[in-house]
């Protein structure tokens, strides 16, 4: 009876944490926010014409992040302890640990994604005449007036980086 109640409690907590992960939160997702280019802009170069501070949502949206790993570990430990205490068996500890790990990982991911950090929106006037606005973490790499390249990570997230080979002229 207690095991069934524990299962329902943990399942409800996991469901609530999953729904909390759907919250858009404040801030913008890193990458290209807006483009006024008529065609594709992969690999474009240009000049930074404006930079403004914006909050950036945490988490990349895929893969394991700190919140997932920490939440999963804490959830597994807590779930195993509760499962062992309520059922007085190893099986209960294993089931509690598994449910706790899943619930903790979901909750950790939700918390990580809803957090924001300081970022910048970089407005780039491209060499082809278009304009890109890219939200990215502020690592101090680009300044207004710099020549930049738009590069993409393996997830397709754009970032403006200082052009290592600016045109001579």
ABEGO torsion letter per residue (X at the ends): XAAAAAAAAAAAAAAAAAAAAABAEBEBBBEBABBABABBABGBBEBBABBBBBBBBBEAGBEBBAAAAAAAAAAAAAAAAAAAAAAGBAAAAAAAAAAAAAAAAAAAAAAAAABBBBBBBBBBBBAAGBBBBBBBBBAGABBBGBBBBBBBBAAGBBBBBBBABBBBX
